[in-house]
Amino acid sequence: MVPPDLALDARAVACRFERAAARFDDAAVLHREVARRMAERLDMVMLKPARLLDLGCGTGADLQPLRARYPDMQMIGIDRSAAMLARAAARTPRWRRWLPGVLGGSQTALVRADITRLPIAPRSIDMVWSNMALHWQADLPATLREVQRCVRVGGLFMFSMLGPDTLRELRGALAEAGLPLRAHRFIDMHDVGDMLVESGFAEPVMDMEHITLTFDTPAALYRDLADTGGFSALAARPRGLLTPRARARLDDALLRLRDNGRLPATMEIIYGHAWRGEPRQAEDGRAIIQFERGRRR
């Protein structure tokens, strides 16, 4: 069972991003910086994908840089939010857009779908890219198994996501103000690595870093969370708004954390990549056992 401070309400997550779509690009400074750092890691990867999947593509900000890196590939961007995909379509030249039933040349398909049930044929993707989307999945192991199903043997899965130190200042301020749980606790990097192996990926490489954002006021922090879809979507979250008195207590607790007049907000960023290994069992569930051939004397 998923602990209460990890369990997410998938419908609430979808609603958050539908509402945030119009303001997302202006606020997503962290997402763009993380994407840039992910792209630097691609410089060390010897892979020229023919078909790439951007998993949780949002407004499509990563599609053009990926296209510039791999100009001849077929690209698929998948997101659950129709409003986000509409923004992504506006970025994509009309002549590159997917025609129903056809994906050839260097076209781009934008598809609305649940990431845990991808409309992708097995072993048809050379590379999956996912920037800051996996931590919004209510069932991460199921999501990783679905990604593994779609990636060809020898294909690459590269991703970033938030880790457990994220918004530690806000969580501490909530506790100090005596308020119930309203901030997520994200999955540890080592647990994500174990999930990758259990899902059938080979040789996962994981690392993490802390990036600190700063804000003038608590209101600016709250606004940034709203504009990037980051408000709580916990299944056990309190319903309703904070009372003015509770909001004042939370604001005061946050203001006591100011450094040089700025309110810090720590973000733990987890980076990972892994390769799709050889299958360990057949489609009917039987284990695949490989015998090493001996040399004749």
N, C-alpha and C positions, 0 to 999 in steps of 0.2 A: 504493500500500500504506500502511496506517495504521501510524505508528511504534509500536514496542513499548510506549512509555510512554503511549500514547493508546488502544491496542487493548483493548477490554473483552470480558469473557466474559459474554454475555447471560444464560446460565443462572445464573451466580454472582450477577449483579445481582438476578435474580428471587428467589433464595434469601435474599439479604440482607434484602430487604424483607418477605418472608414471616415471617422470624424477628423482625423489628423491629416488626411491626404493633401488638403489644400495648403496647409502650412508647413508640411513636413520638410520640403527641400530647403526652406529658409532656416530651419532650426537644426537640421541634421549635420552639424559640424563634426560631431564625433564619428558618425557613420562614414563621412567622406575621408576623414583622417585614417580610420581603421582600414578602409578600402585601399588607400594609398599604401599603407604598410603591408597589407596582404599582397598587393601587386609586386612589391619588392621581393617577397618570398617566391613569387612565380619566376623571377629571374634565375633561380637556382634549379628550376624544374625543367628537365629535358622532355617536353611533351608538346606536340602540335595537334590539339584536338580537332577532329572533324566535326564533332557535335558537342556543344557545351550547354549545360543547364544551369541557369541562375535561379537558385532555390530561395524563394522569398525575395523576389526581385524588387518589391516595393514600387517606387516611382521610376525605376529603371536607370538610376544614376550610374550604375556599374556597367550597363550594357555597352555604351559607347567606348569606354576605355578598354574593355575586353575585346570589342570588335577591332579596335586599332591594333591590339596586340596580335590577334588572330583573324586577319581580314577575310579569309576564305571559308571560315567555319559556318555551320548551321547553328543557330542559337535559339534556345527556348527559355523564356522568362516565365516563371510560375509564381503566382501569389494568390492568396485567398480573397484579397480586397479588390473589389471592382473599381473603387475610386482610385486606389493606388495604380492599378493597371491602366486606367484612363490617362493618368499622368505619364506613365511609361510609354503609352502609344503616341502621345504628343511629342516625345523625344525621338521616336523612331521614324526615319524617312519612309514615306508611303510606299516607295518602290521596293523597300526591303521587307515589308510586312508579309506575314504568312497568308497564303490563300488556303481556304478550307480543303483539306485532303492533300495538300501539297507542301512539302518542305524540302526545297532543293537549293543548290547553289549556296549563296551566302545570305539566305533569308533569315528573318527573326520571327519567331512565334511568341505571342503573349497569351498565356492561358490562365484562366481562373480555375484554381483547383485546391483541394485540401492536400497539404504536403504529406499527410500520412496515407493518402490514396492517389498516387501520382498516375496520370493518364499517359504513361510512358512504357514502351515495350521493354521487356527484360534485356539487360546487357546491350542497350542501344546508345548509351551516353559515354563519351570519352572522358569528360571532366565535369564535375559538379562544383560550382562556386556558390557559397552561401555566406553573405556578409550580415552579421548581427540579426539573424533570424531564428536560429535554433533555440535560443533561450525562451522563445515564446511558444514552444511546442508543449502541449499538455502531456504528451507521451513521447519523450525523447527516444527511448529504445525502439519504439515502433517506427518512428521517423527515420532513424538510422538504418533499420532493416529495409525500409522501403527505398532509401537512397542506394543501399548496396544492391538491391534487386535490379535497379536501373543501370548501374555502372558496368561496363564491360570489364572482363578480366584484364588487369593491367591498367585500368583507368584510375583517375585521381579524384579524390574528394578533398577540397580545400575550404575551410570555413573559419569564421570568427563568431564569438558569442560572449555574453557577459558572464563573469564569474562571481563567487560568493562575497567578495569584498565590495561589490558595487553598492553605492549609496549607503555606505556604512555610517556616514554622518547623519543622514536622514533617519535611519533605523535607530541610532542612538538617541536622537532628539525625540522621536516618538516615544521611546521608553522613558526618557526623562520627563516628558510631559504627561506620562501616565495614560497614553492613548493605545488602543488596540492595534494589532498588526495591520499595517497598510502598505508595507513595502515588501517586495519579493526577496527571497533568499535563493540565489542561483546555485547551480550544480558545480561541484568542484572539478577542476581540470583532470585530476587523476581518475575520477569516476567516469568522466566523459571518455577518456582513453580506454577504460575497461569496457564501456558500452560499444565502442568502435570494434574492438576485438571480438566481443560476443556477437556482433552483427555480421562478422565475416570480413572485416577489413584487416589488412596486414600492415605491420610496421607503422603504427600511428606515431606521429611526432607532435608533441604538445609543448607549448610554452605560453607564458602569460606576462603581462605587464600592467602597471597601474597608470592611468591617465587621469589627471585631476582637472576638472572644469571648475571655473569660479563664477560667481554671480554677485550682483550688487545687493540683492535682497532675497528673502525667502520667496516672495511672489515671483521673482524672475526664475527661480528654480522650478517652482510649480508650473509656470507657463511653459518652460522648456520641456518638462515631462509630458505635458498635455499635447504640445505641438509635435512631439516625436512618437506619440502613442504609448508613452511610458507610464501612464497612471496604472495603479494596481488593478490587475485582473485576477487576483487570487480567488479561488473558489470559496475560501472562508473569509473573504474581506468583509468589513462592516459595510452595510448599505447606508446610503444617505451621506450628506455633507457634514463636515465638522461644524459644530456650533461656533459662533464668534469667540466665545471664551476659550474653547479648546484650540481653535486656530491661533489665538494670541499666545497660548502656552507653547505651542509648537514653534511659532515664529521666534519667541524669546529664546527657546532652547537652541535653535539654529543660529541665531545672532551671536550667542555666546561662543560659537565656533569660528567666528570671523578671524581671518589672518590678514593683516594690513588692509582692513576694511572690506575684504572680499570673503564671501561664503564659499568654502570648498565643497566639491562633490566628487568623491573618488569613484572611478569606474575601473573595475578589473576586467581586462580584455583577455580572453582566451583565444589563442590561435592554434589551429590544428590542421594537419593533412595526413591522409592515409591512402593506401592503394588497395584496389579491389583484388583480393587474392583468388587462388583457385578454389572452386566450390568444395566444401567438405562433405556434402551429401547430395544425392540425386534428387530430382524433383519429386519423386515418390517418397522421399524421406529416408531412403537407405543410405548408410554411410559409404563414402568412397574411400577405399583403401588402396594405396599405391605401393607396389612392390619394387624394390630397387633391383635392377638387373645385374646379375653377377657376370664376371668375365670368364670366358672359357679358357681352360688351361691348355 
